[in-house]
Amino acid sequence: MLPNYKGELQIITDGQAKYFVDVAEYQSTDGKFLIEYSGAKSIKELTLLPGNKLRIDWGKYPLDCDVSDVTLLGKVVAVYLVSE
């Protein structure tokens, strides 16, 4: 069964994780997104902060930046772990 989505559903594999990404226009909000930041695309957890700021979870060192610094390419609607 596929998750609900509103745009084009893409599957991105990273190790044993398969991310189902809804490639559509989204407003900045809390959640896991496919983003572009400083020319690099990655899947990151975002937190919306006061003052039109976003916190990007980079692991040990989170990064706070302006909402306009980040391009949201899609929202992660499901994550499946696959064991081989």
JOURZI-V502619 format. One record per helix or strand of 2 or more residues. SS is the DSSP state (H for helix, E for strand). FROM is the first residue (numbers start at 1). TO is the last residue. If there is no record, write none. Layout:
# JOURZI-V502619
SS&FROM&TO, SS&FROM&TO
This chain:
# JOURZI-V502619
E&8&14, E&17&23, E&31&37, E&40&49, E&53&56, E&63&66, H&67&69, E&71&81
